[in-house]
Amino acid sequence: MCDVYSLDGDKTKDLCIVTVKAGHKTPLQRILKGEKTVQSFMEGRGALTITTLDEEVNLQELDTNSQPKEFVVNIGEMMQWEADEAGLAHYEIYYPPYQEGRFENLNT
């Protein structure tokens, strides 16, 4: 589930809060356009995998004790969130605001 928010007076970005049910994953997504895509963990427990253009796989395991950290996903890179039995919530910030075609789902 994804809830999208516009930020009052700031047309440079928007915010999406995503909830991933326990034991589920988001689709594997490749970023196709935009200036900057930021991912950050909010609550629960799970992992974020980012695969770079050089095919380097960066796995970040996160839980409610994790220090807040933002991860930038660049154009051409792939990302996927996976929740464990606790489920998880994360946010995404899109610069500029999200438009159709910003990313492609590589699996469903």
Secondary structure, DSSP 8 states (H G I E B T S, - for coil): -EEEEEETTEEEEEEEEEEE-TT-B---EEE-S-SEEEEEEEEEEEEEEEE-TT--EEEEEEETTS---EEEE-TT-EEEEEEEEEEEEEEEEEES---TTSEEES--
